[in-house]
Amino acid sequence: MSEQQDKWVIFRTYYNLESAAIDRGLLQSNGIPCVLNNATISSVYPMGDTWTPLELMIPADSLPQAKELIPDSDD
């Protein structure tokens, strides 16, 4: 496995669990593995998302496909 395949990157950060879960489901249903960091903190402490954003992480080599599935809102 190459270093690029081993590396995970933050795809997006979110401030509510619902939005993060929708995007994670879309990526996973298209074969992109995902990890959602800080989800437990966000679910236990309702205001936690203001100081601990949720991080949706994916393998670096999946980034181009993920951006096609979920483009930036600025694009």
Distance bins in CASP14 RR format, pairs under 12 A and 6 or more apart:
PFRMAT RR
TARGET T0000
AUTHOR 0000-0000-0000
RMODE 2
METHOD distances of the structure
MODEL  1
1 7 0 0 0 0 0 1 0 0 0 0 0
1 59 0 0 0 0 0 1 0 0 0 0 0
1 60 0 0 0 0 0 1 0 0 0 0 0
1 61 0 0 0 0 0 1 0 0 0 0 0
2 59 0 0 0 0 0 1 0 0 0 0 0
2 60 0 0 0 0 1 0 0 0 0 0 0
2 61 0 0 0 0 1 0 0 0 0 0 0
3 59 0 0 0 0 0 1 0 0 0 0 0
3 60 0 0 0 0 1 0 0 0 0 0 0
3 61 0 0 0 0 0 1 0 0 0 0 0
4 59 0 0 0 0 1 0 0 0 0 0 0
4 60 1 0 1 0 0 0 0 0 0 0 0
4 61 1 0 1 0 0 0 0 0 0 0 0
4 62 0 0 0 0 0 1 0 0 0 0 0
4 63 0 0 0 0 1 0 0 0 0 0 0
4 64 0 0 0 0 0 1 0 0 0 0 0
5 33 0 0 0 0 0 1 0 0 0 0 0
5 58 0 0 0 0 0 1 0 0 0 0 0
5 59 1 0 0 1 0 0 0 0 0 0 0
5 60 1 0 0 1 0 0 0 0 0 0 0
5 61 1 0 1 0 0 0 0 0 0 0 0
5 62 0 0 0 0 1 0 0 0 0 0 0
5 63 0 0 0 0 0 1 0 0 0 0 0
6 59 0 0 0 0 1 0 0 0 0 0 0
6 60 0 0 0 0 1 0 0 0 0 0 0
6 61 0 0 0 0 1 0 0 0 0 0 0
7 57 0 0 0 0 0 1 0 0 0 0 0
7 58 0 0 0 0 0 1 0 0 0 0 0
7 59 1 0 0 1 0 0 0 0 0 0 0
7 60 1 0 1 0 0 0 0 0 0 0 0
7 61 0 0 0 0 1 0 0 0 0 0 0
7 62 0 0 0 0 0 1 0 0 0 0 0
7 63 0 0 0 0 0 1 0 0 0 0 0
8 32 0 0 0 0 0 1 0 0 0 0 0
8 33 0 0 0 0 1 0 0 0 0 0 0
8 34 0 0 0 0 1 0 0 0 0 0 0
8 35 1 0 0 1 0 0 0 0 0 0 0
8 36 0 0 0 0 0 1 0 0 0 0 0
8 37 0 0 0 0 1 0 0 0 0 0 0
8 55 0 0 0 0 1 0 0 0 0 0 0
8 56 0 0 0 0 0 1 0 0 0 0 0
8 57 1 0 1 0 0 0 0 0 0 0 0
8 58 1 0 0 1 0 0 0 0 0 0 0
8 59 1 0 1 0 0 0 0 0 0 0 0
8 60 1 0 0 1 0 0 0 0 0 0 0
8 61 0 0 0 0 0 1 0 0 0 0 0
8 62 0 0 0 0 1 0 0 0 0 0 0
8 63 0 0 0 0 0 1 0 0 0 0 0
8 66 0 0 0 0 0 1 0 0 0 0 0
9 32 0 0 0 0 0 1 0 0 0 0 0
9 34 0 0 0 0 0 1 0 0 0 0 0
9 35 0 0 0 0 0 1 0 0 0 0 0
9 37 0 0 0 0 0 1 0 0 0 0 0
9 55 0 0 0 0 1 0 0 0 0 0 0
9 56 0 0 0 0 1 0 0 0 0 0 0
9 57 1 0 0 1 0 0 0 0 0 0 0
9 58 1 0 0 1 0 0 0 0 0 0 0
9 59 1 0 0 1 0 0 0 0 0 0 0
9 60 1 0 1 0 0 0 0 0 0 0 0
9 61 0 0 0 0 1 0 0 0 0 0 0
9 62 0 0 0 0 1 0 0 0 0 0 0
9 63 1 0 0 1 0 0 0 0 0 0 0
9 64 0 0 0 0 0 1 0 0 0 0 0
9 66 0 0 0 0 1 0 0 0 0 0 0
9 67 0 0 0 0 0 1 0 0 0 0 0
10 20 0 0 0 0 0 1 0 0 0 0 0
10 34 0 0 0 0 0 1 0 0 0 0 0
10 35 0 0 0 0 1 0 0 0 0 0 0
10 36 0 0 0 0 0 1 0 0 0 0 0
10 37 0 0 0 0 1 0 0 0 0 0 0
10 38 0 0 0 0 0 1 0 0 0 0 0
10 53 0 0 0 0 1 0 0 0 0 0 0
10 54 0 0 0 0 0 1 0 0 0 0 0
10 55 1 0 1 0 0 0 0 0 0 0 0
10 56 1 0 0 1 0 0 0 0 0 0 0
10 57 1 0 1 0 0 0 0 0 0 0 0
10 58 0 0 0 0 1 0 0 0 0 0 0
10 59 0 0 0 0 0 1 0 0 0 0 0
10 60 0 0 0 0 0 1 0 0 0 0 0
10 63 0 0 0 0 0 1 0 0 0 0 0
10 66 0 0 0 0 0 1 0 0 0 0 0
11 20 0 0 0 0 0 1 0 0 0 0 0
11 23 1 0 0 1 0 0 0 0 0 0 0
11 24 0 0 0 0 1 0 0 0 0 0 0
11 26 0 0 0 0 0 1 0 0 0 0 0
11 27 1 0 0 1 0 0 0 0 0 0 0
11 32 0 0 0 0 1 0 0 0 0 0 0
11 33 0 0 0 0 0 1 0 0 0 0 0
11 34 1 0 0 1 0 0 0 0 0 0 0
11 35 0 0 0 0 1 0 0 0 0 0 0
11 36 0 0 0 0 0 1 0 0 0 0 0
11 37 0 0 0 0 0 1 0 0 0 0 0
11 54 0 0 0 0 0 1 0 0 0 0 0
11 55 0 0 0 0 1 0 0 0 0 0 0
11 56 1 0 1 0 0 0 0 0 0 0 0
11 57 1 0 0 1 0 0 0 0 0 0 0
11 58 1 0 1 0 0 0 0 0 0 0 0
11 59 0 0 0 0 1 0 0 0 0 0 0
11 60 0 0 0 0 1 0 0 0 0 0 0
11 62 0 0 0 0 1 0 0 0 0 0 0
11 63 1 0 0 1 0 0 0 0 0 0 0
11 64 0 0 0 0 0 1 0 0 0 0 0
11 65 0 0 0 0 0 1 0 0 0 0 0
11 66 1 0 1 0 0 0 0 0 0 0 0
11 67 0 0 0 0 1 0 0 0 0 0 0
11 69 0 0 0 0 0 1 0 0 0 0 0
11 70 1 0 0 1 0 0 0 0 0 0 0
11 71 0 0 0 0 0 1 0 0 0 0 0
11 72 0 0 0 0 0 1 0 0 0 0 0
12 19 0 0 0 0 1 0 0 0 0 0 0
12 20 1 0 0 1 0 0 0 0 0 0 0
12 22 0 0 0 0 0 1 0 0 0 0 0
12 23 1 0 0 1 0 0 0 0 0 0 0
12 24 0 0 0 0 1 0 0 0 0 0 0
12 26 0 0 0 0 0 1 0 0 0 0 0
12 27 0 0 0 0 1 0 0 0 0 0 0
12 34 0 0 0 0 0 1 0 0 0 0 0
12 36 0 0 0 0 0 1 0 0 0 0 0
12 37 0 0 0 0 0 1 0 0 0 0 0
12 53 0 0 0 0 1 0 0 0 0 0 0
12 54 0 0 0 0 1 0 0 0 0 0 0
12 55 1 0 0 1 0 0 0 0 0 0 0
12 56 1 0 1 0 0 0 0 0 0 0 0
12 57 0 0 0 0 1 0 0 0 0 0 0
12 58 0 0 0 0 1 0 0 0 0 0 0
12 63 0 0 0 0 0 1 0 0 0 0 0
12 66 0 0 0 0 1 0 0 0 0 0 0
12 67 0 0 0 0 0 1 0 0 0 0 0
12 69 0 0 0 0 0 1 0 0 0 0 0
12 70 1 0 0 1 0 0 0 0 0 0 0
12 71 0 0 0 0 0 1 0 0 0 0 0
12 72 0 0 0 0 1 0 0 0 0 0 0
12 73 0 0 0 0 0 1 0 0 0 0 0
13 19 0 0 0 0 0 1 0 0 0 0 0
13 20 0 0 0 0 1 0 0 0 0 0 0
13 23 0 0 0 0 0 1 0 0 0 0 0
13 36 0 0 0 0 0 1 0 0 0 0 0
13 37 0 0 0 0 1 0 0 0 0 0 0
13 38 0 0 0 0 1 0 0 0 0 0 0
13 42 0 0 0 0 0 1 0 0 0 0 0
13 49 0 0 0 0 1 0 0 0 0 0 0
13 52 0 0 0 0 0 1 0 0 0 0 0
13 53 1 0 1 0 0 0 0 0 0 0 0
13 54 1 0 0 1 0 0 0 0 0 0 0
13 55 1 0 1 0 0 0 0 0 0 0 0
13 56 1 0 0 1 0 0 0 0 0 0 0
13 57 0 0 0 0 0 1 0 0 0 0 0
14 20 1 1 0 0 0 0 0 0 0 0 0
14 21 0 0 0 0 1 0 0 0 0 0 0
14 22 0 0 0 0 1 0 0 0 0 0 0
14 23 1 0 0 1 0 0 0 0 0 0 0
14 24 0 0 0 0 1 0 0 0 0 0 0
14 36 0 0 0 0 1 0 0 0 0 0 0
14 37 0 0 0 0 0 1 0 0 0 0 0
14 38 0 0 0 0 1 0 0 0 0 0 0
14 39 0 0 0 0 1 0 0 0 0 0 0
14 42 0 0 0 0 1 0 0 0 0 0 0
14 49 1 0 0 1 0 0 0 0 0 0 0
14 50 0 0 0 0 0 1 0 0 0 0 0
14 52 0 0 0 0 0 1 0 0 0 0 0
14 53 1 0 0 1 0 0 0 0 0 0 0
14 54 1 0 1 0 0 0 0 0 0 0 0
14 55 0 0 0 0 1 0 0 0 0 0 0
14 56 1 0 0 1 0 0 0 0 0 0 0
14 57 0 0 0 0 0 1 0 0 0 0 0
14 70 0 0 0 0 0 1 0 0 0 0 0
15 38 0 0 0 0 0 1 0 0 0 0 0
15 42 0 0 0 0 1 0 0 0 0 0 0
15 46 0 0 0 0 0 1 0 0 0 0 0
15 47 0 0 0 0 0 1 0 0 0 0 0
15 48 0 0 0 0 1 0 0 0 0 0 0
15 49 1 0 1 0 0 0 0 0 0 0 0
15 50 1 0 0 1 0 0 0 0 0 0 0
15 51 0 0 0 0 0 1 0 0 0 0 0
15 52 0 0 0 0 1 0 0 0 0 0 0
15 53 1 0 1 0 0 0 0 0 0 0 0
15 54 1 0 0 1 0 0 0 0 0 0 0
15 55 0 0 0 0 0 1 0 0 0 0 0
16 22 0 0 0 0 0 1 0 0 0 0 0
16 23 0 0 0 0 0 1 0 0 0 0 0
16 38 0 0 0 0 0 1 0 0 0 0 0
16 39 0 0 0 0 0 1 0 0 0 0 0
16 42 1 0 0 1 0 0 0 0 0 0 0
16 43 0 0 0 0 0 1 0 0 0 0 0
16 46 0 0 0 0 0 1 0 0 0 0 0
16 47 0 0 0 0 0 1 0 0 0 0 0
16 48 0 0 0 0 0 1 0 0 0 0 0
16 49 1 0 0 1 0 0 0 0 0 0 0
16 50 0 0 0 0 0 1 0 0 0 0 0
16 53 0 0 0 0 1 0 0 0 0 0 0
16 54 1 0 0 1 0 0 0 0 0 0 0
17 23 0 0 0 0 0 1 0 0 0 0 0
17 24 0 0 0 0 1 0 0 0 0 0 0
17 36 0 0 0 0 1 0 0 0 0 0 0
17 37 0 0 0 0 0 1 0 0 0 0 0
17 38 0 0 0 0 1 0 0 0 0 0 0
17 39 1 0 0 1 0 0 0 0 0 0 0
17 40 0 0 0 0 0 1 0 0 0 0 0
17 41 0 0 0 0 0 1 0 0 0 0 0
17 42 1 0 1 0 0 0 0 0 0 0 0
17 43 1 0 0 1 0 0 0 0 0 0 0
17 44 0 0 0 0 0 1 0 0 0 0 0
17 45 0 0 0 0 0 1 0 0 0 0 0
17 46 0 0 0 0 1 0 0 0 0 0 0
17 48 0 0 0 0 0 1 0 0 0 0 0
17 49 1 0 0 1 0 0 0 0 0 0 0
17 52 0 0 0 0 0 1 0 0 0 0 0
17 53 0 0 0 0 0 1 0 0 0 0 0
17 54 1 0 0 1 0 0 0 0 0 0 0
17 56 0 0 0 0 0 1 0 0 0 0 0
18 24 0 0 0 0 0 1 0 0 0 0 0
18 25 0 0 0 0 0 1 0 0 0 0 0
18 36 0 0 0 0 0 1 0 0 0 0 0
18 39 0 0 0 0 0 1 0 0 0 0 0
18 42 0 0 0 0 0 1 0 0 0 0 0
18 43 0 0 0 0 0 1 0 0 0 0 0
18 49 0 0 0 0 0 1 0 0 0 0 0
18 54 0 0 0 0 0 1 0 0 0 0 0
19 25 0 0 0 0 0 1 0 0 0 0 0
19 26 0 0 0 0 0 1 0 0 0 0 0
19 36 0 0 0 0 0 1 0 0 0 0 0
19 42 0 0 0 0 0 1 0 0 0 0 0
19 49 0 0 0 0 0 1 0 0 0 0 0
19 53 0 0 0 0 0 1 0 0 0 0 0
19 54 0 0 0 0 1 0 0 0 0 0 0
19 56 0 0 0 0 1 0 0 0 0 0 0
19 70 0 0 0 0 0 1 0 0 0 0 0
19 73 0 0 0 0 0 1 0 0 0 0 0
20 26 0 0 0 0 0 1 0 0 0 0 0
20 27 0 0 0 0 0 1 0 0 0 0 0
20 34 0 0 0 0 1 0 0 0 0 0 0
20 35 0 0 0 0 0 1 0 0 0 0 0
20 36 1 0 1 0 0 0 0 0 0 0 0
20 37 0 0 0 0 1 0 0 0 0 0 0
20 38 0 0 0 0 1 0 0 0 0 0 0
20 39 1 0 0 1 0 0 0 0 0 0 0
20 42 0 0 0 0 1 0 0 0 0 0 0
20 43 0 0 0 0 0 1 0 0 0 0 0
20 49 0 0 0 0 1 0 0 0 0 0 0
20 53 0 0 0 0 1 0 0 0 0 0 0
20 54 1 0 1 0 0 0 0 0 0 0 0
20 55 0 0 0 0 1 0 0 0 0 0 0
20 56 1 0 1 0 0 0 0 0 0 0 0
20 57 0 0 0 0 0 1 0 0 0 0 0
20 70 0 0 0 0 0 1 0 0 0 0 0
21 27 0 0 0 0 0 1 0 0 0 0 0
21 28 0 0 0 0 0 1 0 0 0 0 0
21 34 0 0 0 0 0 1 0 0 0 0 0
21 36 1 0 0 1 0 0 0 0 0 0 0
21 39 0 0 0 0 1 0 0 0 0 0 0
21 42 0 0 0 0 0 1 0 0 0 0 0
21 43 0 0 0 0 0 1 0 0 0 0 0
21 54 0 0 0 0 1 0 0 0 0 0 0
21 56 0 0 0 0 1 0 0 0 0 0 0
22 28 0 0 0 0 0 1 0 0 0 0 0
22 29 0 0 0 0 0 1 0 0 0 0 0
22 34 0 0 0 0 0 1 0 0 0 0 0
22 36 0 0 0 0 0 1 0 0 0 0 0
22 54 0 0 0 0 0 1 0 0 0 0 0
22 56 0 0 0 0 0 1 0 0 0 0 0
22 69 0 0 0 0 0 1 0 0 0 0 0
22 70 0 0 0 0 1 0 0 0 0 0 0
23 29 0 0 0 0 0 1 0 0 0 0 0
23 30 0 0 0 0 0 1 0 0 0 0 0
23 32 0 0 0 0 0 1 0 0 0 0 0
23 34 0 0 0 0 1 0 0 0 0 0 0
23 36 0 0 0 0 1 0 0 0 0 0 0
23 54 0 0 0 0 0 1 0 0 0 0 0
23 55 0 0 0 0 0 1 0 0 0 0 0
23 56 1 0 0 1 0 0 0 0 0 0 0
23 57 0 0 0 0 0 1 0 0 0 0 0
23 58 0 0 0 0 0 1 0 0 0 0 0
23 66 0 0 0 0 1 0 0 0 0 0 0
23 67 0 0 0 0 0 1 0 0 0 0 0
23 69 0 0 0 0 1 0 0 0 0 0 0
23 70 1 0 1 0 0 0 0 0 0 0 0
23 71 0 0 0 0 0 1 0 0 0 0 0
23 73 0 0 0 0 0 1 0 0 0 0 0
24 30 0 0 0 0 0 1 0 0 0 0 0
24 31 0 0 0 0 0 1 0 0 0 0 0
24 32 0 0 0 0 1 0 0 0 0 0 0
24 33 0 0 0 0 0 1 0 0 0 0 0
24 34 1 0 1 0 0 0 0 0 0 0 0
24 35 0 0 0 0 1 0 0 0 0 0 0
24 36 1 0 1 0 0 0 0 0 0 0 0
24 37 0 0 0 0 0 1 0 0 0 0 0
24 39 0 0 0 0 1 0 0 0 0 0 0
24 54 0 0 0 0 1 0 0 0 0 0 0
24 55 0 0 0 0 0 1 0 0 0 0 0
24 56 1 0 1 0 0 0 0 0 0 0 0
24 57 0 0 0 0 1 0 0 0 0 0 0
24 58 0 0 0 0 1 0 0 0 0 0 0
24 66 0 0 0 0 0 1 0 0 0 0 0
24 69 0 0 0 0 0 1 0 0 0 0 0
24 70 0 0 0 0 0 1 0 0 0 0 0
25 31 0 0 0 0 1 0 0 0 0 0 0
25 32 0 0 0 0 1 0 0 0 0 0 0
25 33 0 0 0 0 0 1 0 0 0 0 0
25 34 1 0 0 1 0 0 0 0 0 0 0
25 36 0 0 0 0 1 0 0 0 0 0 0
25 56 0 0 0 0 1 0 0 0 0 0 0
25 58 0 0 0 0 0 1 0 0 0 0 0
25 66 0 0 0 0 0 1 0 0 0 0 0
25 69 0 0 0 0 0 1 0 0 0 0 0
25 70 0 0 0 0 0 1 0 0 0 0 0
26 32 0 0 0 0 1 0 0 0 0 0 0
26 34 0 0 0 0 1 0 0 0 0 0 0
26 56 0 0 0 0 0 1 0 0 0 0 0
26 58 0 0 0 0 0 1 0 0 0 0 0
26 65 0 0 0 0 0 1 0 0 0 0 0
26 66 0 0 0 0 1 0 0 0 0 0 0
26 68 0 0 0 0 0 1 0 0 0 0 0
26 69 1 0 0 1 0 0 0 0 0 0 0
26 70 1 0 0 1 0 0 0 0 0 0 0
26 71 0 0 0 0 0 1 0 0 0 0 0
27 33 0 0 0 0 1 0 0 0 0 0 0
27 34 1 0 1 0 0 0 0 0 0 0 0
27 35 0 0 0 0 0 1 0 0 0 0 0
27 36 0 0 0 0 0 1 0 0 0 0 0
27 56 1 0 0 1 0 0 0 0 0 0 0
27 57 0 0 0 0 0 1 0 0 0 0 0
27 58 1 0 0 1 0 0 0 0 0 0 0
27 59 0 0 0 0 0 1 0 0 0 0 0
27 62 1 0 0 1 0 0 0 0 0 0 0
27 63 0 0 0 0 0 1 0 0 0 0 0
27 65 0 0 0 0 1 0 0 0 0 0 0
27 66 1 0 1 0 0 0 0 0 0 0 0
27 67 0 0 0 0 0 1 0 0 0 0 0
27 68 0 0 0 0 0 1 0 0 0 0 0
27 69 1 0 0 1 0 0 0 0 0 0 0
27 70 1 0 0 1 0 0 0 0 0 0 0
28 34 1 0 1 0 0 0 0 0 0 0 0
28 35 0 0 0 0 0 1 0 0 0 0 0
28 36 0 0 0 0 0 1 0 0 0 0 0
28 56 0 0 0 0 0 1 0 0 0 0 0
28 58 0 0 0 0 1 0 0 0 0 0 0
28 62 0 0 0 0 0 1 0 0 0 0 0
28 66 0 0 0 0 0 1 0 0 0 0 0
28 69 0 0 0 0 0 1 0 0 0 0 0
29 69 0 0 0 0 1 0 0 0 0 0 0
29 70 0 0 0 0 0 1 0 0 0 0 0
30 58 0 0 0 0 0 1 0 0 0 0 0
30 62 0 0 0 0 1 0 0 0 0 0 0
30 65 1 0 0 1 0 0 0 0 0 0 0
30 66 0 0 0 0 1 0 0 0 0 0 0
30 68 0 0 0 0 1 0 0 0 0 0 0
30 69 1 0 1 0 0 0 0 0 0 0 0
30 70 0 0 0 0 1 0 0 0 0 0 0
31 58 0 0 0 0 0 1 0 0 0 0 0
31 59 0 0 0 0 0 1 0 0 0 0 0
31 62 0 0 0 0 1 0 0 0 0 0 0
31 65 0 0 0 0 1 0 0 0 0 0 0
31 66 0 0 0 0 0 1 0 0 0 0 0
31 69 0 0 0 0 1 0 0 0 0 0 0
32 56 0 0 0 0 0 1 0 0 0 0 0
32 57 0 0 0 0 0 1 0 0 0 0 0
32 58 1 0 1 0 0 0 0 0 0 0 0
32 59 1 0 0 1 0 0 0 0 0 0 0
32 60 0 0 0 0 0 1 0 0 0 0 0
32 61 0 0 0 0 1 0 0 0 0 0 0
32 62 1 0 1 0 0 0 0 0 0 0 0
32 63 0 0 0 0 1 0 0 0 0 0 0
32 64 0 0 0 0 0 1 0 0 0 0 0
32 65 1 0 0 1 0 0 0 0 0 0 0
32 66 1 0 1 0 0 0 0 0 0 0 0
32 67 0 0 0 0 0 1 0 0 0 0 0
32 68 0 0 0 0 0 1 0 0 0 0 0
32 69 1 0 0 1 0 0 0 0 0 0 0
32 70 0 0 0 0 1 0 0 0 0 0 0
33 56 0 0 0 0 0 1 0 0 0 0 0
33 57 0 0 0 0 1 0 0 0 0 0 0
33 58 1 0 0 1 0 0 0 0 0 0 0
33 59 1 0 0 1 0 0 0 0 0 0 0
33 60 0 0 0 0 0 1 0 0 0 0 0
33 61 0 0 0 0 0 1 0 0 0 0 0
33 62 1 0 0 1 0 0 0 0 0 0 0
33 65 0 0 0 0 0 1 0 0 0 0 0
33 66 0 0 0 0 0 1 0 0 0 0 0
34 54 0 0 0 0 0 1 0 0 0 0 0
34 55 0 0 0 0 0 1 0 0 0 0 0
34 56 1 0 0 1 0 0 0 0 0 0 0
34 57 1 0 0 1 0 0 0 0 0 0 0
34 58 1 0 1 0 0 0 0 0 0 0 0
34 59 0 0 0 0 1 0 0 0 0 0 0
34 62 0 0 0 0 1 0 0 0 0 0 0
34 66 0 0 0 0 1 0 0 0 0 0 0
34 69 0 0 0 0 0 1 0 0 0 0 0
34 70 0 0 0 0 0 1 0 0 0 0 0
35 54 0 0 0 0 0 1 0 0 0 0 0
35 55 0 0 0 0 1 0 0 0 0 0 0
35 56 1 0 0 1 0 0 0 0 0 0 0
35 57 1 0 1 0 0 0 0 0 0 0 0
35 58 1 0 0 1 0 0 0 0 0 0 0
35 59 0 0 0 0 1 0 0 0 0 0 0
35 62 0 0 0 0 0 1 0 0 0 0 0
36 42 0 0 0 0 1 0 0 0 0 0 0
36 43 0 0 0 0 0 1 0 0 0 0 0
36 53 0 0 0 0 0 1 0 0 0 0 0
36 54 1 0 0 1 0 0 0 0 0 0 0
36 55 1 0 0 1 0 0 0 0 0 0 0
36 56 1 0 1 0 0 0 0 0 0 0 0
36 57 1 0 0 1 0 0 0 0 0 0 0
36 58 0 0 0 0 0 1 0 0 0 0 0
37 52 0 0 0 0 1 0 0 0 0 0 0
37 53 0 0 0 0 1 0 0 0 0 0 0
37 54 1 0 0 1 0 0 0 0 0 0 0
37 55 1 0 1 0 0 0 0 0 0 0 0
37 56 1 0 0 1 0 0 0 0 0 0 0
37 57 1 0 0 1 0 0 0 0 0 0 0
37 58 0 0 0 0 0 1 0 0 0 0 0
38 44 0 0 0 0 0 1 0 0 0 0 0
38 45 0 0 0 0 0 1 0 0 0 0 0
38 48 0 0 0 0 1 0 0 0 0 0 0
38 49 0 0 0 0 1 0 0 0 0 0 0
38 50 0 0 0 0 0 1 0 0 0 0 0
38 51 0 0 0 0 0 1 0 0 0 0 0
38 52 1 0 1 0 0 0 0 0 0 0 0
38 53 1 0 0 1 0 0 0 0 0 0 0
38 54 1 0 1 0 0 0 0 0 0 0 0
38 55 1 0 0 1 0 0 0 0 0 0 0
38 56 0 0 0 0 0 1 0 0 0 0 0
38 57 0 0 0 0 0 1 0 0 0 0 0
39 45 0 0 0 0 0 1 0 0 0 0 0
39 48 0 0 0 0 0 1 0 0 0 0 0
39 49 0 0 0 0 1 0 0 0 0 0 0
39 52 0 0 0 0 0 1 0 0 0 0 0
39 53 0 0 0 0 0 1 0 0 0 0 0
39 54 1 0 0 1 0 0 0 0 0 0 0
39 55 0 0 0 0 1 0 0 0 0 0 0
39 56 0 0 0 0 1 0 0 0 0 0 0
39 57 0 0 0 0 0 1 0 0 0 0 0
40 48 0 0 0 0 0 1 0 0 0 0 0
40 49 0 0 0 0 0 1 0 0 0 0 0
40 52 0 0 0 0 0 1 0 0 0 0 0
40 54 0 0 0 0 0 1 0 0 0 0 0
41 47 0 0 0 0 0 1 0 0 0 0 0
41 48 1 0 0 1 0 0 0 0 0 0 0
41 49 0 0 0 0 1 0 0 0 0 0 0
41 50 0 0 0 0 0 1 0 0 0 0 0
41 51 0 0 0 0 1 0 0 0 0 0 0
41 52 1 0 1 0 0 0 0 0 0 0 0
41 53 0 0 0 0 0 1 0 0 0 0 0
41 54 0 0 0 0 1 0 0 0 0 0 0
41 55 0 0 0 0 0 1 0 0 0 0 0
42 48 1 0 1 0 0 0 0 0 0 0 0
42 49 1 0 1 0 0 0 0 0 0 0 0
42 50 0 0 0 0 1 0 0 0 0 0 0
42 51 0 0 0 0 0 1 0 0 0 0 0
42 52 1 0 0 1 0 0 0 0 0 0 0
42 53 0 0 0 0 1 0 0 0 0 0 0
42 54 1 0 1 0 0 0 0 0 0 0 0
42 55 0 0 0 0 0 1 0 0 0 0 0
43 49 0 0 0 0 1 0 0 0 0 0 0
43 52 0 0 0 0 0 1 0 0 0 0 0
43 54 0 0 0 0 1 0 0 0 0 0 0
44 52 0 0 0 0 0 1 0 0 0 0 0
45 51 0 0 0 0 1 0 0 0 0 0 0
45 52 0 0 0 0 1 0 0 0 0 0 0
46 52 0 0 0 0 0 1 0 0 0 0 0
48 54 0 0 0 0 1 0 0 0 0 0 0
49 55 0 0 0 0 0 1 0 0 0 0 0
56 62 0 0 0 0 0 1 0 0 0 0 0
56 63 0 0 0 0 0 1 0 0 0 0 0
56 66 0 0 0 0 1 0 0 0 0 0 0
56 70 0 0 0 0 1 0 0 0 0 0 0
57 63 0 0 0 0 0 1 0 0 0 0 0
57 66 0 0 0 0 0 1 0 0 0 0 0
58 64 0 0 0 0 0 1 0 0 0 0 0
58 65 0 0 0 0 1 0 0 0 0 0 0
58 66 1 0 1 0 0 0 0 0 0 0 0
58 67 0 0 0 0 0 1 0 0 0 0 0
58 69 0 0 0 0 0 1 0 0 0 0 0
58 70 0 0 0 0 0 1 0 0 0 0 0
59 65 0 0 0 0 1 0 0 0 0 0 0
59 66 0 0 0 0 1 0 0 0 0 0 0
60 66 0 0 0 0 0 1 0 0 0 0 0
62 68 0 0 0 0 0 1 0 0 0 0 0
62 69 0 0 0 0 1 0 0 0 0 0 0
62 70 0 0 0 0 0 1 0 0 0 0 0
63 69 0 0 0 0 0 1 0 0 0 0 0
63 70 0 0 0 0 0 1 0 0 0 0 0
64 70 0 0 0 0 0 1 0 0 0 0 0
64 71 0 0 0 0 0 1 0 0 0 0 0
65 71 0 0 0 0 0 1 0 0 0 0 0
66 72 0 0 0 0 0 1 0 0 0 0 0
67 74 0 0 0 0 0 1 0 0 0 0 0
67 75 0 0 0 0 1 0 0 0 0 0 0
68 75 0 0 0 0 0 1 0 0 0 0 0
END
